[in-house]
Amino acid sequence: MSNEHLSPDAKKILQTMASYVPEMEAVRHDLHAHPETAYEEHRTAKVIADLLKKWGYEVTTGLGKTGVVGRLKVGDGKKSIGLRADFDALPITEMTNLEYSSCHEGKMHACGHDGHTTMLLTAARYFAETKNFNGTLNLIFQPAEEGFAGAKAMIDDGLFEKFPCDAVFGMHNWPGSPTGKISVNTGAFMPSSDTVKIKVIGKGGHGAVPDKAIDPIAASAAIISSLQTIVSRNVPPLETAVVTVGSFHAGFAANVIPDSAEMLLTVRCFSPDVRDLLQSRIESLAKLQAESFGATAEVDYQRSYPVLVNHEAETAFAVDVAAKVFGRDHVDDNMTKPSGSEDFAFMLEKVPGSYVVIGNGDSAPLHSPNYNFNDELLPLGGCYWVSLAETYLK
């Protein structure tokens, strides 16, 4: 992003940050080289906590097992704001060949959480040096976003009771979007995410005499085909939903009919009502289809992340700040809704706020073994966080 699009205030912020951006890049590369997966992020949490303490924050660790919160109070302002970054890695083997590639086999920062954390740390250092706000700043560093609901763990551990926030904001990098471009949408922005295990129980036997058995594979095949009719025939046409069978296991030999078969599903949608409908139909369809073959079906339906709903006023505020910082041409407030889910949704159920994405440029996609976070975002994302918080806590 060319600096000519930036506001005078943003240029001043970036000028101040320039003196320590190289150090922040080094922090990011260190985190990238030492990825830690859900609830194992002890080293990462210590790096974050040590820096925040060094800069004068009141630091709380161990919230939601490995979460960290840094609080900074300035003046007599009554308002408080929460800024959140996630810091867990994924169980992926890195293939980037970077100098700072993962030193832990089978673990990688393939979603940019190392960058999210460092963008917020960059802002944290600026806040501590300038103290150009009046109120309470809560910097929330969250573990276990990748499927293990670290946001909920922190909330259950008393996050918003211990650190009350009038509003809370989150940000994720976005490959394929121009570097530094802020994109968002109001209302339901990211879908809920549920995981379903269906076990079909039949009666094993010889493959040459199928009439003496109850074939769970045949029953499962019918279930898999029928599941696709839920979206096409039960979900209202103007709603969006996904029912995907991502795993299917049964049998071990060509001439043996197994006793059972198992499948795993991911289920996503943008509406709580549609979510209820999907669960009801999946459970009913699986059991009745199995019964039609003389088999039975056990359905284990696990609700994971809820729909992420961006609040109207806070999203409008986030867009307004982004437009003033980066220029209106570098903000999209009508982004096509992503199909990925995000546990920041739990925080937005408790506190009004908004979740935005910031362009990562022309990079490999998220969760790719070739992905890398764009270091140009460290000052740009940090500048956005500073502008958002300083404006909110005037």
TILUM-760833 format. One record per residue (C-alpha): residue number from 1; x negated, y, z. Coordinates in nm, 3 decimals, decimal comma, always signed. Layout:
BEGIN
+-----+---------+---------+---------+
| pos |      xx |      yy |      zz |
+-----+---------+---------+---------+
| NUM |       X |       Y |       Z |
...
+-----+---------+---------+---------+
//
This chain:
BEGIN
+-----+---------+---------+---------+
| pos |      xx |      yy |      zz |
+-----+---------+---------+---------+
|   1 |  +0,000 |  +0,000 |  +0,000 |
|   2 |  -0,135 |  +0,342 |  -0,096 |
|   3 |  -0,165 |  +0,588 |  +0,190 |
|   4 |  +0,004 |  +0,855 |  -0,021 |
|   5 |  +0,340 |  +0,702 |  +0,069 |
|   6 |  +0,278 |  +0,729 |  +0,442 |
|   7 |  +0,411 |  +1,007 |  +0,662 |
|   8 |  +0,165 |  +1,253 |  +0,823 |
|   9 |  +0,238 |  +1,097 |  +1,164 |
|  10 |  +0,166 |  +0,749 |  +1,028 |
|  11 |  -0,164 |  +0,868 |  +0,881 |
|  12 |  -0,264 |  +1,005 |  +1,222 |
|  13 |  -0,178 |  +0,673 |  +1,388 |
|  14 |  -0,379 |  +0,479 |  +1,130 |
|  15 |  -0,672 |  +0,718 |  +1,169 |
|  16 |  -0,680 |  +0,644 |  +1,541 |
|  17 |  -0,646 |  +0,269 |  +1,482 |
|  18 |  -0,926 |  +0,267 |  +1,225 |
|  19 |  -1,190 |  +0,268 |  +1,500 |
|  20 |  -1,076 |  -0,068 |  +1,636 |
|  21 |  -0,914 |  -0,246 |  +1,338 |
|  22 |  -1,239 |  -0,443 |  +1,271 |
|  23 |  -1,223 |  -0,574 |  +1,627 |
|  24 |  -0,856 |  -0,664 |  +1,580 |
|  25 |  -0,943 |  -0,851 |  +1,261 |
|  26 |  -1,198 |  -1,048 |  +1,459 |
|  27 |  -0,932 |  -1,132 |  +1,718 |
|  28 |  -0,697 |  -1,249 |  +1,443 |
|  29 |  -0,965 |  -1,467 |  +1,285 |
|  30 |  -1,050 |  -1,615 |  +1,625 |
|  31 |  -0,685 |  -1,704 |  +1,686 |
|  32 |  -0,662 |  -1,849 |  +1,336 |
|  33 |  -0,968 |  -2,067 |  +1,396 |
|  34 |  -0,825 |  -2,198 |  +1,726 |
|  35 |  -0,458 |  -2,279 |  +1,654 |
|  36 |  -0,244 |  -2,429 |  +1,929 |
|  37 |  +0,100 |  -2,582 |  +1,881 |
|  38 |  +0,414 |  -2,546 |  +2,093 |
|  39 |  +0,359 |  -2,506 |  +2,468 |
|  40 |  -0,011 |  -2,591 |  +2,435 |
|  41 |  -0,115 |  -2,231 |  +2,362 |
|  42 |  -0,322 |  -2,185 |  +2,679 |
|  43 |  -0,629 |  -2,042 |  +2,510 |
|  44 |  -0,419 |  -1,812 |  +2,293 |
|  45 |  -0,224 |  -1,687 |  +2,595 |
|  46 |  -0,549 |  -1,616 |  +2,781 |
|  47 |  -0,690 |  -1,414 |  +2,490 |
|  48 |  -0,372 |  -1,205 |  +2,483 |
|  49 |  -0,351 |  -1,161 |  +2,862 |
|  50 |  -0,719 |  -1,066 |  +2,896 |
|  51 |  -0,690 |  -0,795 |  +2,631 |
|  52 |  -0,371 |  -0,652 |  +2,780 |
|  53 |  -0,527 |  -0,641 |  +3,128 |
|  54 |  -0,838 |  -0,475 |  +2,987 |
|  55 |  -0,617 |  -0,203 |  +2,836 |
|  56 |  -0,428 |  -0,140 |  +3,160 |
|  57 |  -0,104 |  -0,332 |  +3,117 |
|  58 |  +0,083 |  -0,505 |  +3,394 |
|  59 |  +0,058 |  -0,864 |  +3,271 |
|  60 |  +0,278 |  -1,163 |  +3,348 |
|  61 |  +0,177 |  -1,509 |  +3,226 |
|  62 |  +0,341 |  -1,851 |  +3,229 |
|  63 |  +0,686 |  -1,724 |  +3,129 |
|  64 |  +0,851 |  -2,000 |  +2,928 |
|  65 |  +0,546 |  -2,218 |  +3,008 |
|  66 |  +0,284 |  -2,026 |  +2,808 |
|  67 |  +0,449 |  -1,692 |  +2,726 |
|  68 |  +0,288 |  -1,356 |  +2,810 |
|  69 |  +0,452 |  -1,018 |  +2,875 |
|  70 |  +0,262 |  -0,692 |  +2,899 |
|  71 |  +0,446 |  -0,399 |  +3,056 |
|  72 |  +0,342 |  -0,034 |  +3,033 |
|  73 |  +0,542 |  +0,240 |  +3,204 |
|  74 |  +0,483 |  +0,604 |  +3,117 |
|  75 |  +0,661 |  +0,907 |  +3,261 |
|  76 |  +1,006 |  +0,905 |  +3,415 |
|  77 |  +1,204 |  +0,783 |  +3,113 |
|  78 |  +1,483 |  +0,539 |  +3,193 |
|  79 |  +1,491 |  +0,362 |  +2,857 |
|  80 |  +1,303 |  +0,039 |  +2,786 |
|  81 |  +1,218 |  -0,144 |  +2,467 |
|  82 |  +1,095 |  -0,496 |  +2,391 |
|  83 |  +0,864 |  -0,580 |  +2,101 |
|  84 |  +0,814 |  -0,949 |  +2,035 |
|  85 |  +0,545 |  -1,151 |  +1,855 |
|  86 |  +0,516 |  -1,532 |  +1,838 |
|  87 |  +0,182 |  -1,711 |  +1,866 |
|  88 |  +0,218 |  -2,088 |  +1,812 |
|  89 |  +0,071 |  -2,279 |  +1,516 |
|  90 |  +0,202 |  -2,564 |  +1,301 |
|  91 |  +0,101 |  -2,934 |  +1,276 |
|  92 |  -0,055 |  -2,884 |  +0,930 |
|  93 |  -0,405 |  -2,959 |  +0,804 |
|  94 |  -0,556 |  -2,637 |  +0,667 |
|  95 |  -0,689 |  -2,628 |  +0,307 |
|  96 |  -0,792 |  -2,260 |  +0,272 |
|  97 |  -1,169 |  -2,313 |  +0,314 |
|  98 |  -1,187 |  -1,978 |  +0,493 |
|  99 |  -1,489 |  -1,903 |  +0,710 |
| 100 |  -1,248 |  -1,892 |  +1,002 |
| 101 |  -1,046 |  -2,201 |  +0,908 |
| 102 |  -0,888 |  -2,408 |  +1,181 |
| 103 |  -1,135 |  -2,602 |  +1,391 |
| 104 |  -0,853 |  -2,827 |  +1,515 |
| 105 |  -0,772 |  -3,106 |  +1,271 |
| 106 |  -0,402 |  -3,120 |  +1,189 |
| 107 |  -0,323 |  -2,777 |  +1,336 |
| 108 |  -0,302 |  -2,450 |  +1,146 |
| 109 |  -0,164 |  -2,097 |  +1,162 |
| 110 |  +0,032 |  -2,156 |  +0,842 |
| 111 |  +0,311 |  -1,912 |  +0,928 |
| 112 |  +0,109 |  -1,606 |  +1,026 |
| 113 |  +0,181 |  -1,606 |  +1,397 |
| 114 |  -0,186 |  -1,523 |  +1,454 |
| 115 |  -0,118 |  -1,208 |  +1,252 |
| 116 |  +0,209 |  -1,128 |  +1,428 |
| 117 |  +0,028 |  -1,145 |  +1,761 |
| 118 |  -0,260 |  -0,929 |  +1,642 |
| 119 |  -0,032 |  -0,665 |  +1,487 |
| 120 |  +0,132 |  -0,626 |  +1,827 |
| 121 |  -0,205 |  -0,626 |  +2,004 |
| 122 |  -0,321 |  -0,351 |  +1,765 |
| 123 |  -0,017 |  -0,148 |  +1,865 |
| 124 |  -0,074 |  -0,237 |  +2,232 |
| 125 |  -0,421 |  -0,087 |  +2,229 |
| 126 |  -0,290 |  +0,231 |  +2,066 |
| 127 |  -0,009 |  +0,261 |  +2,322 |
| 128 |  -0,255 |  +0,222 |  +2,607 |
| 129 |  -0,491 |  +0,487 |  +2,471 |
| 130 |  -0,232 |  +0,750 |  +2,374 |
| 131 |  +0,064 |  +0,689 |  +2,608 |
| 132 |  +0,272 |  +0,901 |  +2,373 |
| 133 |  +0,611 |  +0,785 |  +2,501 |
| 134 |  +0,838 |  +0,823 |  +2,802 |
| 135 |  +0,987 |  +0,503 |  +2,939 |
| 136 |  +0,903 |  +0,133 |  +2,968 |
| 137 |  +0,736 |  -0,073 |  +2,699 |
| 138 |  +0,764 |  -0,452 |  +2,720 |
| 139 |  +0,538 |  -0,642 |  +2,482 |
| 140 |  +0,665 |  -1,000 |  +2,456 |
| 141 |  +0,422 |  -1,265 |  +2,329 |
| 142 |  +0,622 |  -1,582 |  +2,275 |
| 143 |  +0,515 |  -1,947 |  +2,242 |
| 144 |  +0,678 |  -2,236 |  +2,059 |
| 145 |  +0,880 |  -2,065 |  +1,788 |
| 146 |  +0,824 |  -2,349 |  +1,542 |
| 147 |  +1,116 |  -2,572 |  +1,636 |
| 148 |  +1,073 |  -2,574 |  +2,014 |
| 149 |  +1,277 |  -2,267 |  +2,114 |
| 150 |  +1,011 |  -2,074 |  +2,302 |
| 151 |  +1,237 |  -1,768 |  +2,300 |
| 152 |  +1,504 |  -1,960 |  +2,489 |
| 153 |  +1,242 |  -2,095 |  +2,731 |
| 154 |  +1,131 |  -1,741 |  +2,813 |
| 155 |  +1,492 |  -1,625 |  +2,853 |
| 156 |  +1,573 |  -1,921 |  +3,079 |
| 157 |  +1,266 |  -1,825 |  +3,283 |
| 158 |  +1,415 |  -1,482 |  +3,348 |
| 159 |  +1,261 |  -1,275 |  +3,069 |
| 160 |  +1,528 |  -1,007 |  +3,052 |
| 161 |  +1,595 |  -1,007 |  +3,427 |
| 162 |  +1,227 |  -0,947 |  +3,500 |
| 163 |  +1,176 |  -0,717 |  +3,203 |
| 164 |  +1,506 |  -0,545 |  +3,120 |
| 165 |  +1,522 |  -0,411 |  +2,765 |
| 166 |  +1,775 |  -0,171 |  +2,617 |
| 167 |  +1,676 |  -0,304 |  +2,274 |
| 168 |  +1,444 |  -0,573 |  +2,140 |
| 169 |  +1,275 |  -0,599 |  +1,801 |
| 170 |  +1,084 |  -0,868 |  +1,614 |
| 171 |  +0,887 |  -0,881 |  +1,289 |
| 172 |  +0,768 |  -1,157 |  +1,053 |
| 173 |  +0,532 |  -1,140 |  +0,757 |
| 174 |  +0,684 |  -1,222 |  +0,416 |
| 175 |  +0,475 |  -1,366 |  +0,128 |
| 176 |  +0,572 |  -1,246 |  -0,217 |
| 177 |  +0,691 |  -0,908 |  -0,093 |
| 178 |  +0,466 |  -0,604 |  -0,154 |
| 179 |  +0,213 |  -0,549 |  +0,123 |
| 180 |  +0,367 |  -0,349 |  +0,406 |
| 181 |  +0,720 |  -0,331 |  +0,262 |
| 182 |  +0,983 |  -0,355 |  +0,536 |
| 183 |  +1,293 |  -0,561 |  +0,451 |
| 184 |  +1,600 |  -0,643 |  +0,658 |
| 185 |  +1,973 |  -0,694 |  +0,649 |
| 186 |  +2,244 |  -0,607 |  +0,901 |
| 187 |  +2,458 |  -0,876 |  +1,060 |
| 188 |  +2,396 |  -1,247 |  +1,005 |
| 189 |  +2,041 |  -1,242 |  +0,866 |
| 190 |  +1,902 |  -1,593 |  +0,920 |
| 191 |  +2,097 |  -1,918 |  +0,949 |
| 192 |  +2,150 |  -2,148 |  +1,241 |
| 193 |  +1,946 |  -2,468 |  +1,231 |
| 194 |  +2,064 |  -2,807 |  +1,356 |
| 195 |  +1,910 |  -3,154 |  +1,338 |
| 196 |  +2,123 |  -3,467 |  +1,308 |
| 197 |  +2,024 |  -3,832 |  +1,344 |
| 198 |  +2,270 |  -4,086 |  +1,207 |
| 199 |  +2,213 |  -4,452 |  +1,286 |
| 200 |  +2,425 |  -4,695 |  +1,081 |
| 201 |  +2,459 |  -5,036 |  +1,245 |
| 202 |  +2,554 |  -5,335 |  +1,034 |
| 203 |  +2,470 |  -5,704 |  +1,043 |
| 204 |  +2,144 |  -5,834 |  +0,906 |
| 205 |  +2,113 |  -6,128 |  +0,671 |
| 206 |  +1,958 |  -6,279 |  +0,363 |
| 207 |  +1,951 |  -6,058 |  +0,055 |
| 208 |  +2,073 |  -6,349 |  -0,158 |
| 209 |  +2,395 |  -6,387 |  +0,043 |
| 210 |  +2,515 |  -6,030 |  +0,109 |
| 211 |  +2,868 |  -6,154 |  +0,178 |
| 212 |  +2,742 |  -6,302 |  +0,504 |
| 213 |  +2,602 |  -5,967 |  +0,620 |
| 214 |  +2,721 |  -5,609 |  +0,672 |
| 215 |  +2,485 |  -5,396 |  +0,469 |
| 216 |  +2,390 |  -5,071 |  +0,651 |
| 217 |  +2,199 |  -4,948 |  +0,343 |
| 218 |  +2,509 |  -4,958 |  +0,123 |
| 219 |  +2,707 |  -4,783 |  +0,396 |
| 220 |  +2,432 |  -4,523 |  +0,437 |
| 221 |  +2,421 |  -4,456 |  +0,063 |
| 222 |  +2,792 |  -4,382 |  +0,068 |
| 223 |  +2,747 |  -4,154 |  +0,370 |
| 224 |  +2,463 |  -3,962 |  +0,201 |
| 225 |  +2,670 |  -3,906 |  -0,113 |
| 226 |  +2,976 |  -3,804 |  +0,083 |
| 227 |  +2,784 |  -3,559 |  +0,302 |
| 228 |  +2,733 |  -3,339 |  -0,004 |
| 229 |  +3,108 |  -3,293 |  -0,042 |
| 230 |  +3,123 |  -3,110 |  +0,293 |
| 231 |  +2,963 |  -2,797 |  +0,146 |
| 232 |  +3,148 |  -2,821 |  -0,186 |
| 233 |  +3,491 |  -2,912 |  -0,048 |
| 234 |  +3,515 |  -2,809 |  +0,320 |
| 235 |  +3,306 |  -2,493 |  +0,357 |
| 236 |  +3,484 |  -2,179 |  +0,227 |
| 237 |  +3,343 |  -2,083 |  -0,116 |
| 238 |  +3,214 |  -1,743 |  +0,000 |
| 239 |  +3,024 |  -1,894 |  +0,292 |
| 240 |  +2,674 |  -2,044 |  +0,267 |
| 241 |  +2,572 |  -2,377 |  +0,413 |
| 242 |  +2,310 |  -2,647 |  +0,363 |
| 243 |  +2,334 |  -3,017 |  +0,451 |
| 244 |  +2,011 |  -3,196 |  +0,359 |
| 245 |  +1,913 |  -3,557 |  +0,427 |
| 246 |  +1,538 |  -3,528 |  +0,467 |
| 247 |  +1,456 |  -3,875 |  +0,597 |
| 248 |  +1,597 |  -4,225 |  +0,545 |
| 249 |  +1,456 |  -4,549 |  +0,683 |
| 250 |  +1,587 |  -4,903 |  +0,655 |
| 251 |  +1,457 |  -5,254 |  +0,604 |
| 252 |  +1,114 |  -5,400 |  +0,541 |
| 253 |  +1,153 |  -5,661 |  +0,263 |
| 254 |  +1,331 |  -5,693 |  -0,072 |
| 255 |  +1,523 |  -6,005 |  +0,026 |
| 256 |  +1,631 |  -5,904 |  +0,376 |
| 257 |  +1,939 |  -5,699 |  +0,466 |
| 258 |  +1,846 |  -5,509 |  +0,783 |
| 259 |  +2,058 |  -5,472 |  +1,094 |
| 260 |  +2,050 |  -5,093 |  +1,082 |
| 261 |  +1,946 |  -4,783 |  +0,893 |
| 262 |  +1,863 |  -4,431 |  +1,012 |
| 263 |  +1,871 |  -4,091 |  +0,847 |
| 264 |  +1,775 |  -3,741 |  +0,960 |
| 265 |  +1,952 |  -3,426 |  +0,845 |
| 266 |  +1,890 |  -3,054 |  +0,865 |
| 267 |  +2,206 |  -2,843 |  +0,872 |
| 268 |  +2,214 |  -2,464 |  +0,825 |
| 269 |  +2,472 |  -2,188 |  +0,793 |
| 270 |  +2,535 |  -1,821 |  +0,872 |
| 271 |  +2,858 |  -1,847 |  +1,071 |
| 272 |  +2,940 |  -1,999 |  +1,412 |
| 273 |  +3,278 |  -2,114 |  +1,276 |
| 274 |  +3,114 |  -2,287 |  +0,980 |
| 275 |  +2,864 |  -2,441 |  +1,220 |
| 276 |  +3,149 |  -2,598 |  +1,419 |
| 277 |  +3,310 |  -2,718 |  +1,094 |
| 278 |  +2,988 |  -2,879 |  +0,973 |
| 279 |  +2,936 |  -3,069 |  +1,298 |
| 280 |  +3,295 |  -3,193 |  +1,304 |
| 281 |  +3,291 |  -3,309 |  +0,942 |
| 282 |  +2,949 |  -3,474 |  +0,958 |
| 283 |  +3,041 |  -3,672 |  +1,268 |
| 284 |  +3,379 |  -3,775 |  +1,131 |
| 285 |  +3,260 |  -3,858 |  +0,780 |
| 286 |  +2,963 |  -4,068 |  +0,896 |
| 287 |  +3,171 |  -4,275 |  +1,135 |
| 288 |  +3,463 |  -4,332 |  +0,897 |
| 289 |  +3,244 |  -4,413 |  +0,597 |
| 290 |  +3,050 |  -4,665 |  +0,803 |
| 291 |  +3,375 |  -4,816 |  +0,926 |
| 292 |  +3,495 |  -4,861 |  +0,567 |
| 293 |  +3,199 |  -5,096 |  +0,514 |
| 294 |  +3,259 |  -5,282 |  +0,838 |
| 295 |  +2,966 |  -5,104 |  +1,000 |
| 296 |  +2,947 |  -4,844 |  +1,276 |
| 297 |  +2,767 |  -4,511 |  +1,292 |
| 298 |  +2,609 |  -4,335 |  +1,590 |
| 299 |  +2,568 |  -3,960 |  +1,538 |
| 300 |  +2,326 |  -3,758 |  +1,749 |
| 301 |  +2,395 |  -3,392 |  +1,664 |
| 302 |  +2,137 |  -3,155 |  +1,813 |
| 303 |  +2,201 |  -2,781 |  +1,787 |
| 304 |  +1,873 |  -2,595 |  +1,759 |
| 305 |  +1,859 |  -2,224 |  +1,672 |
| 306 |  +2,175 |  -2,010 |  +1,647 |
| 307 |  +2,252 |  -1,766 |  +1,368 |
| 308 |  +2,021 |  -1,464 |  +1,390 |
| 309 |  +2,249 |  -1,160 |  +1,397 |
| 310 |  +2,093 |  -0,816 |  +1,354 |
| 311 |  +2,285 |  -0,550 |  +1,545 |
| 312 |  +2,413 |  -0,263 |  +1,335 |
| 313 |  +2,286 |  +0,040 |  +1,530 |
| 314 |  +1,943 |  -0,107 |  +1,606 |
| 315 |  +1,897 |  -0,223 |  +1,245 |
| 316 |  +1,987 |  +0,122 |  +1,116 |
| 317 |  +1,731 |  +0,263 |  +1,360 |
| 318 |  +1,463 |  +0,017 |  +1,244 |
| 319 |  +1,532 |  +0,105 |  +0,879 |
| 320 |  +1,522 |  +0,480 |  +0,952 |
| 321 |  +1,185 |  +0,450 |  +1,126 |
| 322 |  +1,044 |  +0,237 |  +0,844 |
| 323 |  +1,162 |  +0,488 |  +0,583 |
| 324 |  +0,994 |  +0,774 |  +0,771 |
| 325 |  +0,670 |  +0,580 |  +0,814 |
| 326 |  +0,634 |  +0,409 |  +0,474 |
| 327 |  +0,871 |  +0,606 |  +0,249 |
| 328 |  +1,221 |  +0,505 |  +0,147 |
| 329 |  +1,095 |  +0,328 |  -0,166 |
| 330 |  +0,905 |  +0,086 |  +0,058 |
| 331 |  +1,211 |  -0,024 |  +0,257 |
| 332 |  +1,482 |  -0,274 |  +0,155 |
| 333 |  +1,784 |  -0,271 |  +0,386 |
| 334 |  +1,978 |  -0,520 |  +0,173 |
| 335 |  +1,734 |  -0,809 |  +0,157 |
| 336 |  +1,854 |  -1,143 |  +0,024 |
| 337 |  +1,913 |  -1,355 |  +0,331 |
| 338 |  +1,637 |  -1,611 |  +0,397 |
| 339 |  +1,732 |  -1,976 |  +0,449 |
| 340 |  +1,475 |  -2,030 |  +0,724 |
| 341 |  +1,577 |  -2,009 |  +1,088 |
| 342 |  +1,418 |  -1,814 |  +1,373 |
| 343 |  +1,448 |  -1,848 |  +1,750 |
| 344 |  +1,441 |  -1,470 |  +1,797 |
| 345 |  +1,815 |  -1,529 |  +1,750 |
| 346 |  +1,830 |  -1,628 |  +2,118 |
| 347 |  +1,693 |  -1,288 |  +2,220 |
| 348 |  +1,943 |  -1,106 |  +1,998 |
| 349 |  +2,224 |  -1,296 |  +2,171 |
| 350 |  +2,115 |  -1,137 |  +2,500 |
| 351 |  +1,994 |  -0,790 |  +2,398 |
| 352 |  +2,086 |  -0,569 |  +2,101 |
| 353 |  +1,810 |  -0,538 |  +1,846 |
| 354 |  +1,687 |  -0,627 |  +1,501 |
| 355 |  +1,447 |  -0,859 |  +1,321 |
| 356 |  +1,265 |  -0,730 |  +1,014 |
| 357 |  +1,012 |  -0,875 |  +0,771 |
| 358 |  +0,697 |  -0,705 |  +0,641 |
| 359 |  +0,553 |  -0,789 |  +0,300 |
| 360 |  +0,240 |  -1,007 |  +0,305 |
| 361 |  +0,160 |  -0,943 |  -0,062 |
| 362 |  +0,082 |  -1,210 |  -0,318 |
| 363 |  -0,006 |  -1,497 |  -0,085 |
| 364 |  +0,066 |  -1,866 |  -0,058 |
| 365 |  +0,409 |  -1,937 |  +0,093 |
| 366 |  +0,476 |  -1,984 |  +0,462 |
| 367 |  +0,401 |  -2,332 |  +0,597 |
| 368 |  +0,162 |  -2,400 |  +0,309 |
| 369 |  -0,183 |  -2,546 |  +0,389 |
| 370 |  -0,322 |  -2,269 |  +0,166 |
| 371 |  -0,145 |  -1,981 |  +0,342 |
| 372 |  -0,335 |  -1,695 |  +0,504 |
| 373 |  -0,212 |  -1,381 |  +0,678 |
| 374 |  -0,297 |  -1,052 |  +0,505 |
| 375 |  -0,526 |  -0,850 |  +0,734 |
| 376 |  -0,411 |  -0,526 |  +0,569 |
| 377 |  -0,096 |  -0,568 |  +0,778 |
| 378 |  -0,277 |  -0,536 |  +1,111 |
| 379 |  -0,284 |  -0,153 |  +1,104 |
| 380 |  +0,034 |  -0,122 |  +0,896 |
| 381 |  +0,237 |  -0,350 |  +1,121 |
| 382 |  +0,077 |  -0,193 |  +1,426 |
| 383 |  +0,166 |  +0,153 |  +1,296 |
| 384 |  +0,528 |  +0,044 |  +1,246 |
| 385 |  +0,548 |  -0,092 |  +1,600 |
| 386 |  +0,403 |  +0,232 |  +1,738 |
| 387 |  +0,642 |  +0,450 |  +1,540 |
| 388 |  +0,940 |  +0,237 |  +1,641 |
| 389 |  +0,860 |  +0,241 |  +2,012 |
| 390 |  +0,752 |  +0,605 |  +2,030 |
| 391 |  +1,069 |  +0,713 |  +1,850 |
| 392 |  +1,288 |  +0,498 |  +2,074 |
| 393 |  +1,116 |  +0,614 |  +2,393 |
| 394 |  +1,095 |  +0,986 |  +2,320 |
+-----+---------+---------+---------+
//
